[in-house]
Amino acid sequence: MGHRITEPQILEALSRVKDPDLGQDVVRLGFIKDLAIEGDQVSFTLQLTTPACPMRDLMTAQVREAALSVPGVKKVQVRTTARVPSCSHTQTHNPMPGVRNIVAITSGKGGVGKSTVAANLAVSLALCGARVGLMDTDFYGPSIPILLGSDTPPESVSETRIAPAEKYGIKVVSMAYFLPRDKAVIWRGPMLHRMIRQFSENVDWGELDYLIVDLPPGTGDVQLSLCQTIPVTGAVVVTTPQDLALTVAAKAISLFTELKIPILGIVENMSFYTCPHCGQRDDIFGHGGAERLCGEMSYPFLGAIPLSAEVREQSDRGQPAALRDETSSLAENYRRVARELAARISVVRIQGGTSSGPSTGTTS
């Protein structure tokens, strides 16, 4: 008679595979689903916490090898899926129950490319298979519809509710859809707060894994209203390498820290420039400042995005650079930052919302 394979044996073997960031094994974390044993064959599902998992292939290989190490096992079938967890919050009223995670993209000052980063992160997450929304709350200078090439405005589904516009598989809402391009928004705080509520409560966002919120620069009314209105999972700070931008970025970090919103990480945009003709690199705004800031403040460094004419050209055409194929190093930069962001969200969710401490960005 052959060796009888038992479920405890398989689970014990799988428990030797640990998540690199969380330091816990995949069994304890609940990543193993639908375990079945038929003779010398074993099958199960590895349920990761994001479709953008940067370690998906490695962890799939590790659990397969672990199961094969059990005496008598000849064949292992691993189905890899993802279910993005909802971030816990204490608000009694949640106007967006179908949205699992809300990510605020912020900057201390204007001109650092925050909206471009927000649009490309949203596209990158959607390309990974996640359900993504993009809320443009930069009411004074809304640019998301231009960056996405989205001309079709949201549709009304009732007297008080609208369905968001959709582009590249992303659900989008922006003030730009409701005003002529040359019309300025001249609002004080109460009107800004009201519009935040309308964008969150009166839009049929449906089921989303990630809602990316493009904030205006600075630390004003919109930031406060957003955090008071909806359960924000965490904030991403976009900065350039120069000292001035980093100094102001630290103020944005301070705001979200005081509001008890986790800092998911910092992105260094316009990090360097490479001449397309001679290949020479030029650190126009300096280089590495954001990574140094992360080291000083113990926050994750999500990645660096180069200064490139391609970004401007693609943005003007309404085709974010992240849409380019796998041969584009620029697109891969955005995708890498998106994977690090998704990993960091999973860490914050599973660890209970703590914002302290650096992350290697390798969680599933």
N, C-alpha and C positions, 0 to 999 in steps of 0.2 A: 504493500500500500504506500502511496505517496504521502509526503508530509502535509498535514492539514494546516492550511493558512487561516489565521484568525484575525479579526478586526483589531484587537488590542496590539497584536504584533505589528500590523501595518501602521497604526497610529503612533506606536512607540518609535518606529523607524522615522516616520515623518516629523516627529517632534524634535529630531536632530537638525532640522532645517529652520534657521532663524531669520527673521526680518532684520536686515543690516542696521536700520535706524532704530527700531523699537527694542531690539534686544530680546524679543520674545519669539517663541517658536510658532510655526504656522498652525499647529493644532490648537494651542492655547488661544491664539488670536481668532480662531474660528474660520480660518481660510479654507479648510478642507470640508467639502460638501459631497453628499451622495456617494459615499464609499460603498463599493460593491465588490464581492469576491466570488468568482466562478472557477472552481478548480484551481489551476495555476495562473489564472489571469485576474488582475486587479484593475479597477477603474475608479476614478473619483474626479471631482471638480476642484480646481484651485481657484477660489474666488478672491481676486485682488480688490483693492479699495479704489482703484481708478483705472480706466482704460488707457491712461497715459503713463502707466507704470514704467519707469526707466529700467527696471530689473526684471521685467516680465519673462524674457527668454531664459535668463539665468535661473530664476526661481523655479520655472517650469522644469528645467533640466535637473535641478537639485532634488525636487520632490520625486521625480521619476527614478533617479538613481537611488534615492533612499528606499523607495518601495521595492526596487529590484534587489536590494541587499538582503531582503527577508528570505530565509531558506524556503525553497519551493516555488517562489514567484518566477515565472518565465516571461510574462508579458504585462506591461503597465500602460494603460490608456489614461492620459491626463487631459481633461477639458479645462481650458483657461478662460475664465470670465471675469467680469468686474462689476461691483456694485458700490457706487460712491456713497459713503456714509453721510448722513446729515450732521451738521455741526450742532452741538448742544448749545442751548441758550436759556436765559431766564425770563424772557419776555412772556407775559401771559397772553398777549395778543400778537399773533404772527400773521401779517397780511399776505404772506407768500408761502403758504404751507407746502406747495409742491417743489419749492426751490431748496435743494439740499445744501448748497454752499454759496455764500455771497462774498465776492472778493472786491475790495475797494482798491482801485489803481490811483495812486496819489503822487503828488510831487510838491516840494516846497515852493518852487517857482515855475513860471511859464517858460516855454521854449526848450524844454528838455526832451520833447518827443513822447510825452506821456500817452496821448491819445493814439499815436501810431503803435506804441508798444501794446496798449490795451486791445486794439483791433487785431493785431497779429497774434497775441496770446489767445484771444477768443477763437480765431481761425485755427490755430495749432491744436487747441483742445478738441475742437469739433472734428478735425481731421483724424484724431485718435479714436473717434467714436463716441465721445461724450456729448451729452445734450447741453447746449450752451446758449445763454442769453447775454445780450450786451446792452446795458442801460447807460445812455449818455446824459450825465447830469451836469456837464459843463455848459450851463444854460446861457452864459454870456458869449461863449465861443464854441457852439456845438459843431463837431467836425466828423463824427463817426459815420453818418450816411455818405459823406464824400469819400472817406477812406475806404468804405466798403462798396462804393458805386451803387448805393441803394437809393433809387429815386421813387419807388412806390411806397406811399405812406401807409401807416397802419389803417386797418378797416374797423369801423364801428360794428360791434356785435349786439349792442343795446344802447339805450340812451346814456348810460353811465359807464360802459365798458368798451374797450377796444382790444383787437387782436394785434399783437406786435407785427411789424414788418419782418420779412425773412430774407436773408441773403447768405449764401454759402453755408446753408444749414444752421444759421444762427438767428435767433429771435432778437429783434432790435427795436428800441424805442429811443427817440431823440427829439428835443425841442425843434431841431432843424426841419422836421417833417411838418410842423405846424405854423411856420413863419416864412415869409419871403426871405430870400438870401440876404437882401440889403436891410432887413428890419432888425433893429437892435432890441435886446431885452433890457428893460429898465425897471428892475424890481428890487424891493427891499426884502429883508429877511422873511417876513410872514408869507409873501408870495412864493419865495423859494421853497419854504417848508411845505406849502400847499402842493406845489408841483411834485416834490419828492413823494408825498403821500399818494398823489394821483398816479404816478409812474409805478408805484408799488401795489396799490390797492385796486386800481381801476384798469389794469392791464392783465389780460389772460396769459400769464407766462406759462401755465401748465406745469409739466414735470421737467425740471432742469437739474443737471448735475452741478453746473457752475453758472452763476450769474456774475459776469464781469461788469463792474460799475466804474465808468470813467468819470473821475471827479475833476472839478476845476482846480487850478493850482492854488496853493496857499492853505490857510487854516481858518476858514470862515464859516458862514452860516450853512452852506450846503453840507459840509463835512459833519457838522453837529446835528443837523436835521436827519441826515442819513442814518447815523448811529443811534439816534433816538427813535427812529421809525421802524427800521427793519433789523433783524439779527445778523449783523455782519460777522462773517467767519474770521476775516483777517484782512490786513492791508499789505499791499505791495508798493514800495517806494521807488519811483523812477528818478534817477539823477544823472548828470554828466560828471566826468571826473574832476572838473575844476573845483577849486577850494570854495568859491562863492556858492556854487550849486550844492555842494556837500554841506556847507554850513546851514543853508536854508532847509535842506532835506532833513537835517537833524531836528529842526523845529516841527516838521510834519510827523516825524517819529514820536516826538514828545506829545503831540496832540493825541494820537491814537493810543499811546501808552496811558495817558491820563484818562482816556475814555474806556480803558481796559479792553481794547481791541488788539488781538495778537498781531505782531509784525511778522508776516509770512516770509519776508525777505526783501532784498534790495537789488535792483537791476541797474547796471551801469550802461546807459545809452550813449551813442556817439563816442564809444570807448577809444577808437583809433580809426585811422584812415589809411587804406592801402591803395596806392596809385595803380589804376588799371593798366597803365602803359609800361611802367618800369618795375612795378611790384614793390616799390619802396614804401615802408610804413612810416606814418607821421602821427604822433600823438598830439593832435591839434589842441585838445582841451586838457592835456595831461593824460595820465593813464593809471588805473589801479586804485584811484581814490575811493571808490565805492567799496571795493574789497577790503581796504584798510579800515574804512568806517565800520564795516561789518565785524571785523576783528575787534575793534575798540568797544563796540556796543553789544557784541555777542549775538548778532543776528545772522541768519543765513544769507550768503551771497548767491543769488539765483543765476547770475551769468552776465556776460558782457555782449552788447550789440554794437557792431562797428558803424561808423559814419559812412554812408554809401549813397551815391547818386541813384542807385537802383531802388532804394527805399522811397526816395522822393518820386521817382518816375512811376513806380508801381502804385503809390498812394494817390498820385494825381489821376491815374487811370481807374481808380477804385478797385484795384486788384492787389490786396496786401501781399507783401513779399513772401509771407509764410506759405502762400499757395504754390510757390514754385516747386518743381520736382526735387527728388532726393539728391540730385547733383548740385543743387544750389547750396553753397556754404552759408549764405545769409539766411535762407529759409531754415536750415538746420539749426542755426543759432537761436531763432525764435522757438523752434520746436523743443530744443534742449531746455530753454528757460521755462517753457510750459510744462515739461515733464518734471522739472525741479519744483515748480509751483504746485503741481498736483500732488507730488510726494510730500511736500511740506504741509499741505492741507490735511492729508491723511494723518500725519504725525500730530498735528494740533487737535484733530478730531479724536483720535484714539487716546492721546495723553490728557484729554480733558480741557483743551483750550489754552494751555500754557504758551506764552510767547517768548520765553527766555531760552537761551542756549542755541548754539549753532546746529545746523543739520547738514548731513552729507547728501541729502536729497535722494536717497536710494530706497525709500520705503515703497512697499507695494500698495 
